[in-house]
Amino acid sequence: MKQRNAKFEIGQVVRHRVFPFRGVIFDVDPEYANTEEWWNAIPQEIRPSKDQPFYHLFAENDDSEYVAYVSEQNLEFDDSDRPMRHAQVDALFDKDGVGHYRPKATFRH
């Protein structure tokens, strides 16, 4: 297995390249670590490779807040500097003034 370094880190705000949502990263898997059922539910034409980092996000779109699991290839930095409204973000992170969130002491790994 090849070693991959994650492009993004915990606390960064990212947005999906295809779908209209953004989120704060709260965990990183070095490669795909979800179920085969979840994997097979992704349409084959947009299914990403499993051998890349996958990110757990406190995500939000215009309508709702939720948790998302997204491949690195489908994420990009969100530099909009808009605040996140997802309740878990305020509960587990402090904003650091440079568009980044820092895990609160009780949440650090």
C-alpha positions as CSV (number, residue, x, y, z in Angstrom):
1,M,0.0,0.0,0.0
2,K,1.4,3.4,-0.9
3,Q,1.5,6.1,1.7
4,R,-0.5,9.3,0.9
5,N,-0.3,12.5,2.7
6,A,-3.6,14.3,3.2
7,K,-4.0,17.5,1.3
8,F,-6.4,19.0,3.8
9,E,-6.4,18.9,7.6
10,I,-8.8,18.9,10.5
11,G,-10.5,22.2,10.9
12,Q,-10.2,23.4,7.3
13,V,-13.2,24.6,5.5
14,V,-13.7,22.8,2.1
15,R,-16.3,22.6,-0.6
16,H,-17.3,19.8,-2.9
17,R,-16.1,20.2,-6.5
18,V,-19.4,18.8,-8.0
19,F,-22.2,19.2,-5.4
20,P,-23.2,22.4,-3.7
21,F,-22.1,21.9,-0.2
22,R,-19.2,22.9,2.1
23,G,-18.0,21.7,5.4
24,V,-15.4,21.6,8.2
25,I,-13.1,18.5,8.3
26,F,-13.3,16.7,11.6
27,D,-11.5,13.4,10.7
28,V,-9.4,12.0,7.9
29,D,-9.0,8.4,6.7
30,P,-5.7,7.7,4.8
31,E,-7.8,5.7,2.3
32,Y,-11.5,4.6,1.9
33,A,-12.8,3.2,5.1
34,N,-16.6,3.0,4.6
35,T,-18.9,0.1,3.6
36,E,-19.1,-1.6,0.2
37,E,-22.8,-0.8,0.2
38,W,-22.0,3.0,0.5
39,W,-19.3,2.6,-2.2
40,N,-21.6,0.9,-4.6
41,A,-24.3,3.6,-4.1
42,I,-22.0,6.1,-5.8
43,P,-22.7,6.2,-9.5
44,Q,-19.9,4.4,-11.3
45,E,-19.1,7.4,-13.6
46,I,-18.3,9.6,-10.6
47,R,-17.0,6.9,-8.2
48,P,-13.6,8.0,-6.9
49,S,-10.6,5.8,-6.3
50,K,-10.4,4.1,-2.9
51,D,-6.6,4.7,-2.5
52,Q,-6.7,8.4,-1.5
53,P,-7.6,10.2,1.7
54,F,-11.3,10.4,2.6
55,Y,-12.6,13.2,4.8
56,H,-15.4,13.3,7.4
57,L,-17.1,16.7,7.2
58,F,-19.6,18.6,9.2
59,A,-21.3,19.6,6.0
60,E,-24.1,22.0,5.0
61,N,-25.9,23.2,1.9
62,D,-28.6,25.7,1.5
63,D,-31.2,23.4,3.1
64,S,-29.6,21.3,5.8
65,E,-26.7,20.3,7.9
66,Y,-25.3,16.8,7.9
67,V,-22.2,14.6,8.0
68,A,-20.5,13.8,4.7
69,Y,-17.7,11.4,3.7
70,V,-15.8,12.7,0.7
71,S,-12.7,11.7,-1.3
72,E,-9.8,14.1,-1.6
73,Q,-10.2,14.4,-5.4
74,N,-13.7,15.9,-4.9
75,L,-12.8,18.6,-2.4
76,E,-11.2,22.0,-2.8
77,F,-10.4,24.8,-0.3
78,D,-13.3,27.1,0.5
79,D,-12.0,30.6,0.7
80,S,-15.4,32.3,1.0
81,D,-14.8,33.1,4.7
82,R,-18.6,32.6,5.3
83,P,-19.3,31.3,8.8
84,M,-20.4,27.7,9.2
85,R,-23.9,27.2,10.7
86,H,-23.6,23.4,11.4
87,A,-24.2,23.1,15.2
88,Q,-21.4,20.5,15.6
89,V,-18.8,23.0,14.3
90,D,-19.5,25.5,17.1
91,A,-19.7,22.7,19.7
92,L,-16.3,21.1,18.8
93,F,-14.3,23.9,17.2
94,D,-13.2,27.5,17.8
95,K,-12.7,29.8,14.8
96,D,-9.1,31.0,14.6
97,G,-9.5,34.2,12.6
98,V,-7.9,33.0,9.4
99,G,-10.9,31.1,8.0
100,H,-9.9,27.9,9.8
101,Y,-11.3,26.1,12.8
102,R,-9.3,24.8,15.7
103,P,-10.5,21.7,17.6
104,K,-11.5,22.6,21.2
105,A,-9.2,21.0,23.8
106,T,-11.9,18.4,24.7
107,F,-12.0,17.2,21.1
108,R,-8.4,16.9,20.1
109,H,-7.2,13.5,19.1
